[in-house]
Amino acid sequence: MRSPIKILDWYIIRKFLGTFFFIIALFVIIIVIFDYAENVDDFITNKAPFSEIILDYYANFAPSMINQFSGLFTFITVIWFTSKMASQTEIVAILSSGVSFRRIVRPYLLSSFVIMLMSLGLSLWVIPSASNEMLDFQVKYIQRKKRQAHKYDEHIYRQIDKNVFVYIRNFSGESNRASFFAIERYNDNALVEVLEASEVRFMPETQRWAAPQYTIRHNLETTMSYELHKSLDTLINLNSQEIGKVEELVKTMKIEDLNQFISQQQDKGSDMINLFEVERQQRYSYPVSIIILTIMGVALASQKKRGGTGVNLGVGIVLCFSYIMFAKFAEEFAKGDLLPAQISVWIPNIIFAGIALYLYKKAPK
């Protein structure tokens, strides 16, 4: 025979996970219906097979939606069923039986840990892989994505080594050609040498850049000299992937690929490291927030209040959206190099962990 404590654990875990997965499934179904209604004309026009729509698009679309809203719906779930337990005096009855509030929180933490692991797996491996497949489908069958595909900034500037920068103008992903290409070398922040070429072509099979002719300009303290050469064929620490929308590129990398990419960029002395680090840190910080929001939710909703579930839901949603707002501010601080990403991305979690601890101490004992 199971003890009352075990019965309580399973009771809360079933309510928690059952309500969470029901809400998230309902939400995903609604989003899929709206997305299908928006894109159905493109599907018909471009003759997208139904099997590809389901397996290549929506099967890869769902994990992103689940992960993106898992924190919010975890919080709403906890507020919802805990408020109902409190309004029906179940919490009071459990505490009156000699069970501590700390003990009540344990099955909540166990349930949130399960959701956190799911979110972590989605963030680190599933979603990056799914994003690639979903993007291929969108480019193939959705008109607005076709127009956006393979676009590059008109002026591309990348750091490929310490004190070495590459400038590329008007690069075309379809032809792998650029109208202008330059490699700039600096010494103590002074430009000392520039290699310049027009009509440059990137060759994917060899990872080399080629041009019919090029010039090298030497900038010395008192004089300037030029060298004209024919047939540029050079291998540099830069490929066509890295000159695209790099912020979008890193979102399609699994965590091991992202770690390797960041390491390569650090070796190059890239000035975009903080941007890449934001992506890496967010993949860990967001799942951890699920546990923080769970503690906050149970502490907030466990006390019976006048107005019942509605009041708790209102306060909870305000707190949750405040977390999202803080997270966005922290992301911009990191991207702007105002704070290291390793610190900035985790600030919302630290602040709301403090709020969760305060609410926990104020909860009924």
Secondary structure, DSSP 8 states (H G I E B T S, - for coil): ---HHHHHHHHHHHHHHHHHHHHHHHHHHHHHHHHHHHHHHHHHHTT--HHHIIIIIIHHHHHHHHHHHHHHHHHHHHHHHHHHHHHTTHHHHHHHTT--HHHHHHHHHHHHHHHHHHHHHIIIIIHHHHHHHHHHHHHHH-HHHHHHTT---SEEEEEEETTEEEEEES-BTTTTEEEEEEEEEEETTEEEEEEEEEEEEEETTTTEEEEEEEEEEEE-SS-EEEEEEEEEEE--S--GGGGS-HHHHHHTS-HHHHHHHHHHHHHHT-TTHHHHHHHHHHHHHHHHHHHHHHHHHHHHHSS--TTTHHHHHHHHHHHHHHHHHHHHHHHHHHHTTSS-HHHHTTHHHHHHHHHHHHHHHHS--
